[in-house]
Structure formats: C-alpha cells, structure tokens
Amino acid sequence: MTSTLTEATDPYCLRDGESAALLRGHPWRRFAVLGDSVAEGLCEPVDGYPDVQWADRIAAELRAAAPQLAYLNLGLRGLRAHEVRATQLGPALDFRPDLALVVCGGNDAFRPAYDADAVDGELAAMVEALQAAGADVITVGMFDVSHSPAVPEQHRAGLGRRMRRLAAHTRALAGRRGTIHVHLTDHPLTADPSIYSGDGRHGSARSDAIAAAETIRRLSHHLRPRTSPGSPAFPAQQG
C-alpha cells in the first residue's frame, strides 16, 4: 500500500513532541495488553509510516516518559472474547499491571451468530478483575472494518451492524466501569481505505499510528481532564 502522507504530516497522528507533553509525569509502571490480533499487531505496511504496531507504540511512548516501564503483550490472533479471558486474564493478573489494555470481540462480531451479551460478559469480567487488582483499564471501540475494500459487498452491511453494536456495547461498558475508553468507530477516517489491510480483517500501519495517537490523547485526558468524558479527541479535518 502507498500513501501521499507520512506519519509526520498526517493530521490524525501525533505531532513532534506531543506525546512527551501529554504523558509527562504519568504514574504507570506495568503495562499489560490482552486481546486478539488487534492487540498482537498485524498491521500492513504503508509507505511513510513506521512498521510498529499499536500496542508497541503505546508502550514505547509510555516508556519514553518512564524508562522503567515493564510491558507484557499477551495478544494472539484468532481468539474470541471467551478465549482471551480464559488464556490471558490469569497471566495478566500475575504480571500485576497498573495499566491494562483489553481489546477483543472483533472475531466474535465477524460471525453472523455474534452474541453481544456473551461478549459483554467476557469483557466485563476482564475489566472488573483488572480494576480490582488495581489497574487502570483501556477499552476500545474499533474502526469499522466493514468499510475495508477487501470485504465482499454482500457482507458489508451485516458486518457493519455487528461491529457498531460491539463498539456501542463496549462504550456502554466503559461508562459503567469507568475505563479509559478509546472510541475509533466514528473516527473521520473509518471509511478511508488507507487504514485497512488487504485481508479485509485488519488495519494498516496508518491505522495503528492513528489508534496510538488517540489512545495517548485519551490517557492524557485521564491524567489531566480537559474535555467532557467520552468526547472525541479527533483533530479537525485538514485538507
């Protein structure tokens, strides 16, 4: 894939020095990531964007402000929400994180038989356990991958409804549990083909750079609130 933009000129990515200012003095020292391929990182390369996946980007920015940060990424492609909880929650708790990112449910939503309530239950169980152990938890409403050009036309409407239902339910869970929520589903670029990979299921290096920027901005809002809860951090569209 190619792009006329680079990460340095992309209006939706971090500006030079922005992360250092946003995360200066942050309290986190142990960062754990739980989830599926979005957590593991399967971004497709894009010219002008470093080939560094989302969670690794966040860890690097956190570590730049706190060099002693410990980082554990348990993400594994192909897992459904119940499998993430069954295989990753225990090791994550053993790691004793003070910050945890939980992102899953997409593999459930890809199935026509998606059970939103069951996925909600799995996500809630992970969030509650991590919070009870003393961690701040990041939850995510993912980009709506039904807009990927690689998704067959006949599957787009159904997949889009399920992805948006997952995002809405996750946002509601975030409101109930007080997580640090990153809502990407209504991002201005959610229908832009440049943020999706050629497999119709994952993102590109550009989407990972954008997701990392939004996550870091939400972390900053948690540390030093400047906007109302749930308000988007997206910059104004630039031509």
GUSE-332664 format. One line per 10 residues: number of its first residue (from 0); for each residue x, y, z of N, C-alpha, C. Coordinates in nm, 2 decimals. Each point is the difference from the previous one (the first is absolute). Layout:
! GUSE-332664
NUM	X,Y,Z,X,Y,Z,X,Y,Z; ...
This chain:
! GUSE-332664
0	0.08,-0.12,0.00,-0.08,0.12,0.00,0.09,0.12,0.00; -0.05,0.11,-0.06,0.07,0.13,0.00,-0.08,0.11,0.05; 0.06,0.11,0.04,-0.08,0.11,0.05,0.08,0.13,-0.04; -0.08,0.11,-0.03,0.07,0.12,-0.03,0.04,0.07,0.13; -0.05,-0.04,0.11,0.03,0.05,0.13,0.12,-0.08,0.06; 0.06,0.06,0.10,0.09,-0.08,0.09,-0.05,0.03,0.14; 0.05,-0.08,0.10,-0.05,0.01,0.13,0.03,0.15,0.05; 0.11,0.05,-0.04,0.03,0.14,0.05,-0.09,0.11,-0.05; -0.07,-0.03,-0.12,-0.09,0.10,-0.06,-0.15,-0.04,0.02; -0.02,-0.11,0.05,-0.14,-0.05,0.01,-0.07,0.08,0.12
10	-0.11,0.07,-0.03,-0.06,0.08,0.10,-0.07,-0.08,0.11; -0.01,-0.13,-0.01,-0.06,-0.08,0.10,0.10,-0.08,0.09; 0.13,0.02,-0.03,0.11,-0.06,0.07,0.06,0.10,0.10; 0.08,-0.06,0.09,0.06,0.09,0.10,0.10,0.10,-0.07; 0.00,0.12,0.06,0.10,0.10,-0.05,0.13,-0.02,0.08; 0.10,0.05,-0.05,0.13,-0.01,0.06,0.00,0.07,0.14; 0.03,-0.08,0.10,0.00,0.04,0.14,-0.13,-0.01,0.07; -0.11,-0.03,-0.07,-0.13,0.00,0.06,-0.01,-0.11,0.10; 0.04,-0.12,-0.03,-0.01,-0.11,0.10,0.08,0.03,0.13; 0.12,0.06,-0.01,0.08,0.03,0.12,-0.08,0.10,0.08
20	-0.06,0.10,-0.06,-0.08,0.09,0.08,-0.12,-0.06,0.06; -0.07,-0.09,-0.07,-0.12,-0.06,0.05,0.02,-0.10,0.11; 0.11,-0.07,-0.01,0.03,-0.11,0.10,0.09,0.04,0.11; 0.05,0.12,0.00,0.10,0.05,0.10,-0.05,-0.03,0.14; 0.08,-0.07,0.08,-0.03,-0.03,0.14,-0.11,-0.11,0.02; -0.03,-0.07,-0.10,-0.10,-0.11,0.01,0.04,-0.10,0.11; -0.10,-0.06,0.07,0.03,-0.09,0.11,0.03,-0.14,-0.03; -0.02,-0.05,-0.12,-0.01,-0.14,-0.03,0.14,-0.06,-0.02; 0.02,-0.12,0.06,0.13,-0.07,-0.01,-0.01,-0.14,-0.05; -0.12,-0.05,-0.01,-0.02,-0.14,-0.05,-0.12,0.00,-0.09
30	0.02,-0.02,-0.13,-0.10,0.01,-0.10,-0.02,-0.14,-0.06; -0.13,-0.05,0.01,-0.03,-0.13,-0.06,-0.10,0.02,-0.11; 0.00,-0.08,-0.11,-0.09,0.00,-0.11,-0.06,-0.14,-0.02; -0.13,0.00,0.00,-0.08,-0.13,-0.02,-0.08,0.02,-0.13; -0.01,-0.11,-0.08,-0.09,0.01,-0.11,0.03,-0.09,-0.11; -0.05,0.03,-0.12,0.02,-0.08,-0.12,0.10,0.06,-0.09; -0.02,-0.01,-0.13,0.10,0.04,-0.10,0.02,0.15,0.01; -0.10,0.08,0.04,0.01,0.14,0.01,0.11,0.03,0.11; -0.01,-0.07,0.11,0.10,0.01,0.11,0.14,-0.05,-0.05; 0.00,-0.12,-0.06,0.13,-0.05,-0.04,0.07,0.09,-0.10
40	-0.08,0.05,-0.10,0.06,0.09,-0.10,0.02,-0.07,-0.13; -0.09,0.02,-0.09,0.02,-0.06,-0.14,-0.02,0.11,-0.10; 0.06,0.12,0.02,-0.02,0.11,-0.09,0.08,-0.02,-0.13; -0.07,0.04,-0.11,0.06,-0.01,-0.13,0.09,0.12,-0.03; 0.12,-0.01,-0.05,0.09,0.11,-0.02,-0.06,0.11,-0.09; 0.03,0.12,0.03,-0.04,0.12,-0.09,0.12,0.09,-0.01; 0.03,0.04,-0.12,0.12,0.09,-0.02,-0.02,0.13,0.09; 0.10,0.04,0.07,0.00,0.12,0.07,-0.04,-0.02,0.15; -0.04,-0.12,0.04,-0.04,-0.03,0.13,0.09,-0.12,0.06; 0.07,0.02,0.11,0.08,-0.11,0.06,-0.09,-0.12,0.02
50	0.06,-0.11,-0.03,-0.07,-0.13,0.02,0.01,-0.05,0.14; -0.07,0.08,0.09,-0.01,-0.03,0.14,-0.14,0.00,0.04; -0.04,-0.11,0.06,-0.15,-0.02,0.03,-0.04,0.08,0.12; -0.13,0.01,0.01,-0.07,0.09,0.09,0.05,-0.01,0.15; -0.02,-0.12,0.06,0.04,-0.02,0.14,0.15,0.03,0.02; 0.08,-0.04,-0.09,0.15,0.03,0.01,0.02,0.15,0.00; -0.07,0.07,-0.08,0.01,0.14,-0.01,-0.03,0.07,0.14; -0.12,-0.05,0.06,-0.04,0.06,0.12,0.11,-0.03,0.11; 0.04,-0.13,0.00,0.11,-0.03,0.10,0.12,0.08,-0.01; 0.04,0.03,-0.13,0.12,0.08,-0.02,-0.02,0.14,0.05
60	-0.11,0.06,-0.03,-0.03,0.13,0.05,-0.01,0.01,0.15; -0.06,-0.10,0.06,0.00,0.00,0.15,0.14,-0.02,0.06; 0.08,-0.08,-0.07,0.13,-0.03,0.05,0.09,0.13,-0.02; -0.02,0.07,-0.10,0.07,0.13,-0.02,-0.01,0.09,0.11; -0.12,0.00,0.06,-0.02,0.09,0.12,0.03,-0.07,0.13; 0.01,-0.13,0.00,0.03,-0.08,0.12,0.09,-0.12,-0.04; 0.13,0.01,-0.01,0.08,-0.10,-0.06,0.00,-0.14,0.07; -0.05,0.00,0.12,-0.01,-0.12,0.08,-0.12,-0.08,-0.03; -0.09,0.05,-0.09,-0.12,-0.07,-0.03,0.02,-0.15,-0.05; -0.08,-0.09,0.06,0.00,-0.14,-0.04,-0.12,-0.02,-0.09
70	0.02,-0.08,-0.10,-0.11,-0.02,-0.11,-0.02,-0.14,-0.03; -0.12,-0.05,0.01,-0.04,-0.14,-0.04,-0.11,0.01,-0.10; 0.02,-0.06,-0.12,-0.11,-0.01,-0.10,-0.03,-0.14,-0.02; -0.12,-0.04,0.04,-0.05,-0.13,-0.01,-0.09,-0.03,-0.12; -0.02,0.11,-0.08,-0.09,-0.01,-0.12,0.03,-0.11,-0.09; -0.10,-0.07,-0.05,0.02,-0.11,-0.09,-0.11,-0.01,-0.11; 0.03,0.00,-0.12,-0.09,0.00,-0.11,-0.10,-0.11,0.01; -0.12,0.02,-0.05,-0.10,-0.10,-0.02,-0.09,-0.03,0.12; 0.04,0.06,0.12,-0.08,-0.04,0.12,-0.13,0.08,0.01; -0.10,-0.07,0.05,-0.13,0.06,0.03,0.01,0.05,0.15
80	-0.10,0.08,0.04,0.01,0.06,0.13,0.01,-0.10,0.11; -0.07,-0.11,0.00,0.00,-0.09,0.11,0.14,-0.07,0.00; 0.07,-0.01,-0.11,0.13,-0.06,-0.01,0.10,0.09,0.06; -0.01,0.13,-0.03,0.09,0.10,0.06,-0.01,0.00,0.15; -0.12,0.00,0.06,-0.02,-0.01,0.14,0.06,-0.13,0.06; -0.02,-0.11,-0.07,0.04,-0.13,0.06,0.15,-0.01,0.00; 0.07,0.05,-0.10,0.14,-0.02,-0.02,0.09,0.11,0.04; -0.06,0.12,0.01,0.09,0.12,0.02,-0.03,0.08,0.13; -0.11,-0.01,0.06,-0.03,0.07,0.12,0.09,-0.04,0.12; 0.01,-0.13,0.02,0.09,-0.05,0.10,0.14,0.05,-0.01
90	0.07,-0.02,-0.11,0.14,0.05,-0.02,0.00,0.15,0.02; -0.10,0.07,-0.05,0.00,0.15,0.02,0.00,0.04,0.14; -0.09,-0.07,0.08,-0.01,0.03,0.14,0.13,-0.03,0.08; 0.06,-0.11,-0.05,0.13,-0.04,0.06,0.11,0.11,-0.02; -0.01,0.07,-0.11,0.09,0.10,-0.04,-0.01,0.13,0.09; -0.12,0.01,0.07,-0.03,0.11,0.09,0.01,0.14,-0.07; -0.08,0.01,-0.11,0.01,0.13,-0.07,-0.07,0.11,0.07; 0.04,0.12,-0.02,-0.07,0.12,0.05,-0.07,0.07,-0.12; 0.02,-0.05,-0.12,-0.07,0.05,-0.12,-0.02,-0.12,-0.09; -0.12,-0.03,-0.05,-0.02,-0.11,-0.08,-0.09,0.04,-0.12
100	0.03,-0.05,-0.12,-0.09,0.02,-0.12,-0.07,-0.13,-0.03; -0.13,0.01,-0.02,-0.07,-0.12,-0.03,-0.08,0.03,-0.13; 0.04,-0.08,-0.11,-0.07,0.02,-0.13,-0.03,-0.13,-0.06; -0.13,-0.04,-0.01,-0.04,-0.12,-0.06,-0.15,0.01,-0.03; -0.05,-0.11,-0.07,-0.14,0.00,-0.04,-0.02,0.01,-0.15; 0.11,0.05,-0.07,-0.01,0.01,-0.14,-0.02,-0.13,-0.07; 0.07,-0.11,0.05,-0.02,-0.13,-0.06,-0.14,-0.06,0.03; -0.06,0.04,0.11,-0.14,-0.03,0.02,-0.09,0.07,-0.09; 0.02,0.13,-0.02,-0.08,0.08,-0.09,0.01,-0.04,-0.14; 0.11,-0.06,-0.05,0.01,-0.05,-0.13,-0.10,-0.11,-0.03
110	-0.05,-0.06,0.10,-0.09,-0.12,-0.02,-0.15,0.05,0.00; -0.08,-0.05,-0.09,-0.14,0.04,0.00,-0.07,-0.03,0.13; 0.04,-0.10,0.07,-0.06,-0.04,0.12,0.06,0.07,0.12; 0.06,0.12,-0.02,0.06,0.08,0.11,-0.10,0.02,0.11; 0.04,-0.03,0.12,-0.08,0.01,0.13,0.06,0.12,0.08; -0.07,0.11,-0.02,0.06,0.12,0.06,0.00,-0.01,0.15; -0.10,-0.06,0.06,-0.01,-0.01,0.15,0.11,-0.09,0.05; 0.03,-0.11,-0.07,0.11,-0.08,0.04,0.13,0.07,0.00; 0.03,0.07,-0.11,0.12,0.07,-0.01,0.01,0.11,0.11; -0.11,0.07,0.02,0.00,0.10,0.11,0.04,-0.07,0.14
120	-0.05,-0.12,0.02,0.03,-0.06,0.13,0.15,-0.03,0.01; 0.06,-0.05,-0.11,0.14,-0.03,0.00,0.08,0.13,0.02; -0.03,0.11,-0.07,0.07,0.12,0.01,-0.01,0.06,0.14; -0.12,-0.01,0.06,-0.03,0.05,0.13,0.08,-0.07,0.10; 0.01,-0.14,-0.01,0.07,-0.08,0.10,0.15,0.04,0.00; 0.06,0.03,-0.12,0.14,0.03,-0.01,0.02,0.14,0.06; -0.09,0.10,-0.04,0.02,0.13,0.05,-0.01,0.01,0.15; -0.10,-0.07,0.06,-0.03,0.00,0.14,0.12,-0.06,0.08; 0.05,-0.11,-0.05,0.11,-0.07,0.06,0.13,0.08,0.00; 0.03,0.07,-0.11,0.11,0.08,-0.01,-0.01,0.13,0.09
130	-0.12,0.06,0.00,-0.02,0.11,0.09,0.01,-0.04,0.15; -0.05,-0.11,0.03,0.00,-0.05,0.14,0.15,-0.02,0.04; 0.08,-0.03,-0.09,0.14,-0.02,0.03,0.08,0.13,0.00; -0.07,0.11,-0.03,0.07,0.13,0.01,0.04,0.06,-0.13; -0.04,-0.05,-0.11,0.04,0.05,-0.13,-0.10,0.10,-0.06; 0.05,0.10,-0.06,-0.09,0.08,-0.09,-0.01,-0.08,-0.13; -0.12,0.00,-0.06,-0.03,-0.09,-0.11,-0.04,0.09,-0.12; 0.06,-0.03,-0.11,-0.03,0.06,-0.13,-0.09,-0.09,-0.08; -0.12,0.05,-0.04,-0.08,-0.08,-0.09,-0.01,0.07,-0.14; -0.05,-0.07,-0.10,0.01,0.06,-0.13,-0.12,-0.03,-0.09
140	-0.05,0.10,-0.06,-0.10,-0.02,-0.11,0.08,0.00,-0.13; 0.01,-0.11,-0.07,0.09,-0.01,-0.11,-0.05,0.07,-0.13; 0.09,0.02,-0.09,-0.04,0.05,-0.13,-0.10,-0.10,-0.06; -0.10,0.05,-0.08,-0.10,-0.09,-0.06,0.06,-0.05,-0.13; 0.05,-0.13,0.02,0.08,-0.06,-0.11,-0.10,-0.04,-0.12; -0.13,0.01,0.02,-0.09,-0.03,-0.11,0.03,0.10,-0.12; 0.06,0.11,0.03,0.03,0.09,-0.11,0.13,-0.04,-0.08; 0.07,-0.10,0.04,0.11,-0.04,-0.08,-0.03,-0.04,-0.14; 0.07,0.04,-0.10,-0.03,-0.04,-0.14,0.01,-0.15,-0.02; 0.07,-0.07,0.09,0.01,-0.14,-0.01,-0.11,-0.08,0.05
150	-0.10,0.06,0.07,-0.12,-0.07,0.05,-0.10,-0.01,-0.12; -0.04,-0.12,-0.03,-0.10,-0.02,-0.11,-0.12,0.09,0.02; -0.05,0.06,-0.10,-0.12,0.09,0.01,-0.11,-0.07,0.07; -0.03,-0.12,-0.02,-0.12,-0.07,0.05,0.01,-0.02,0.16; 0.12,0.02,0.05,0.02,-0.02,0.14,0.02,0.13,0.08; 0.01,0.11,-0.07,0.03,0.13,0.06,-0.11,0.05,0.10; -0.12,0.00,-0.04,-0.11,0.05,0.08,-0.01,-0.08,0.14; 0.00,-0.13,-0.01,-0.02,-0.08,0.12,0.13,0.02,0.09; 0.11,-0.01,-0.06,0.13,0.02,0.08,0.00,0.14,0.06; -0.04,0.10,-0.07,0.00,0.13,0.06,-0.09,0.02,0.11
160	-0.12,-0.06,-0.01,-0.10,0.00,0.12,0.06,-0.07,0.12; 0.07,-0.11,-0.02,0.05,-0.07,0.11,0.12,0.07,0.06; 0.09,0.06,-0.08,0.11,0.07,0.05,-0.04,0.12,0.08; -0.10,0.07,-0.05,-0.05,0.12,0.07,-0.08,-0.04,0.13; -0.06,-0.11,0.00,-0.07,-0.05,0.12,0.11,-0.03,0.11; 0.11,-0.07,-0.05,0.11,-0.03,0.09,0.05,0.13,0.06; 0.03,0.10,-0.08,0.05,0.13,0.04,-0.09,0.07,0.10; -0.13,0.00,-0.03,-0.10,0.06,0.09,0.00,-0.07,0.13; 0.00,-0.13,0.00,-0.01,-0.07,0.13,0.13,0.02,0.08; 0.11,0.00,-0.07,0.13,0.03,0.07,0.00,0.14,0.06
170	-0.05,0.09,-0.07,0.00,0.14,0.05,-0.09,0.01,0.12; -0.12,-0.08,0.00,-0.09,0.00,0.12,0.07,-0.06,0.12; 0.07,-0.11,-0.03,0.08,-0.07,0.11,0.10,0.10,0.06; 0.07,0.07,-0.09,0.10,0.10,0.04,-0.06,0.11,0.10; -0.12,0.04,-0.04,-0.07,0.10,0.08,-0.04,-0.06,0.14; -0.04,-0.13,0.00,-0.04,-0.06,0.13,0.12,-0.02,0.09; 0.11,-0.04,-0.06,0.12,-0.04,0.08,0.10,0.11,0.01; -0.01,0.11,-0.07,0.09,0.11,0.01,0.14,-0.03,-0.06; 0.00,-0.07,-0.11,0.12,-0.03,-0.07,0.05,0.13,-0.08; 0.12,-0.01,-0.05,0.06,0.10,-0.09,-0.04,-0.05,-0.14
180	-0.10,0.06,-0.06,-0.06,-0.05,-0.12,0.05,0.07,-0.12; 0.04,-0.08,-0.10,0.05,0.06,-0.13,-0.10,-0.04,-0.11; -0.08,0.10,-0.04,-0.11,-0.03,-0.10,0.05,0.03,-0.14; 0.03,-0.10,-0.08,0.05,0.02,-0.13,-0.10,-0.02,-0.11; -0.12,-0.06,0.04,-0.10,-0.04,-0.09,-0.05,0.11,-0.09; -0.01,0.12,0.06,-0.06,0.12,-0.07,0.12,0.09,-0.04; 0.12,-0.04,0.00,0.11,0.08,-0.04,-0.03,0.05,-0.15; 0.05,0.12,-0.03,-0.03,0.05,-0.13,0.06,-0.08,-0.12; 0.10,-0.09,0.03,0.06,-0.08,-0.10,-0.06,-0.15,0.00; -0.10,-0.02,0.08,-0.05,-0.14,0.01,-0.03,-0.07,-0.14
190	-0.04,0.08,-0.09,-0.04,-0.05,-0.14,0.11,0.02,-0.10; 0.12,0.05,0.05,0.11,0.02,-0.09,0.08,-0.13,-0.03; 0.01,-0.04,-0.13,0.07,-0.13,-0.02,0.14,0.00,0.04; 0.07,0.11,0.02,0.14,0.00,0.03,0.03,-0.06,0.14; -0.11,-0.01,0.09,0.03,-0.05,0.13,-0.03,-0.15,0.02; -0.03,-0.07,-0.11,-0.02,-0.14,0.00,0.10,-0.08,-0.07; 0.02,-0.12,0.04,0.09,-0.09,-0.07,-0.07,-0.07,-0.11; 0.07,-0.07,-0.08,-0.06,-0.07,-0.12,-0.07,-0.13,0.03; 0.00,-0.04,0.13,-0.07,-0.12,0.03,-0.14,0.02,0.05; -0.05,0.13,0.01,-0.13,0.02,0.04,-0.04,-0.02,0.14
200	0.10,-0.02,0.08,-0.02,-0.03,0.15,0.08,0.09,0.09; 0.11,0.06,-0.05,0.09,0.07,0.09,0.03,0.14,-0.06; 0.09,0.07,0.08,0.03,0.14,-0.04,0.13,0.01,-0.07; 0.03,0.12,-0.04,0.13,0.03,-0.06,0.09,0.07,0.11; 0.12,0.02,-0.04,0.09,0.08,0.09,-0.05,0.14,0.03; -0.07,0.05,-0.10,-0.06,0.13,0.02,-0.11,-0.01,0.11; -0.08,-0.10,0.00,-0.11,-0.01,0.10,0.07,-0.02,0.14; 0.11,-0.08,0.01,0.06,-0.02,0.13,0.06,0.13,0.05; 0.06,0.08,-0.09,0.05,0.13,0.04,-0.11,0.10,0.05; -0.12,-0.01,-0.06,-0.11,0.09,0.04,-0.06,-0.05,0.13
210	-0.01,-0.14,0.01,-0.06,-0.05,0.12,0.10,0.03,0.12; 0.13,-0.01,-0.02,0.09,0.03,0.11,-0.01,0.15,0.04; -0.02,0.09,-0.10,-0.01,0.14,0.03,-0.13,0.02,0.09; -0.11,-0.06,-0.04,-0.12,0.02,0.07,0.01,-0.06,0.14; 0.06,-0.11,0.02,0.02,-0.06,0.13,0.08,0.08,0.09; 0.11,0.06,-0.05,0.08,0.08,0.08,-0.07,0.13,0.04; -0.08,0.05,-0.09,-0.08,0.12,0.04,-0.10,-0.03,0.10; -0.06,-0.12,0.00,-0.10,-0.04,0.10,0.07,-0.02,0.13; 0.12,-0.06,0.00,0.07,-0.01,0.12,0.03,0.13,0.07; 0.04,0.10,-0.09,0.02,0.13,0.05,-0.13,0.06,0.06
220	-0.11,-0.02,-0.06,-0.13,0.05,0.05,-0.03,-0.06,0.14; 0.04,-0.12,0.01,-0.02,-0.07,0.13,0.09,0.06,0.11; 0.12,0.04,-0.04,0.09,0.06,0.10,-0.03,0.14,0.03; -0.04,0.08,-0.10,-0.03,0.14,0.01,-0.12,0.03,-0.08; -0.12,-0.02,0.05,-0.12,0.01,-0.08,-0.01,0.14,-0.05; -0.03,0.01,-0.13,-0.02,0.13,-0.07,-0.13,0.00,-0.08; -0.06,-0.11,-0.02,-0.13,-0.01,-0.07,-0.09,-0.09,0.08; -0.13,0.00,-0.04,-0.10,-0.08,0.07,0.03,-0.14,-0.03; -0.04,-0.10,0.09,0.02,-0.14,-0.02,-0.06,-0.05,-0.13; 0.07,-0.07,-0.08,-0.05,-0.06,-0.13,0.01,0.09,-0.11
230	0.04,0.13,0.01,0.01,0.09,-0.11,0.12,-0.04,-0.09; -0.01,0.01,-0.13,0.10,-0.05,-0.09,0.13,0.09,0.01; 0.11,-0.07,-0.03,0.13,0.08,0.00,0.04,0.03,-0.14; -0.08,-0.04,-0.10,0.04,0.02,-0.14,0.03,0.15,-0.03; 0.11,0.02,-0.07,0.02,0.14,-0.05,-0.10,0.04,-0.11; -0.01,0.12,-0.02,-0.08,0.05,-0.11,0.06,-0.05,-0.13; -0.10,-0.04,-0.10,0.05,-0.04,-0.13,0.08,0.11,-0.07; 0.11,-0.05,-0.06,0.08,0.09,-0.07,0.00,-0.04,-0.15; 0.01,0.10,-0.09,-0.01,-0.03,-0.14,0.13,-0.05,-0.05
